[in-house]
């Protein structure tokens, strides 16, 4: 299991936070995600045998935010 923090740009409200959490949690292999709106970052735990940080960043970017 890998734990990392990822900077996320473009969030401005609670809805943005929920949208980013949903996008990241939808990536296979992600077991935990917590988005901090004030810090503009996401704390993520994932199984490196299933996914990688690039796939997580792609999910964030495709949801309309900047990873």
Secondary structure by P-SEA (a helix, b strand, c coil): cccbbbbbcccccaaaaaaaaaaaaacccccbbbbbccccbbbbbbccccccaaaaaaaaaaacccc
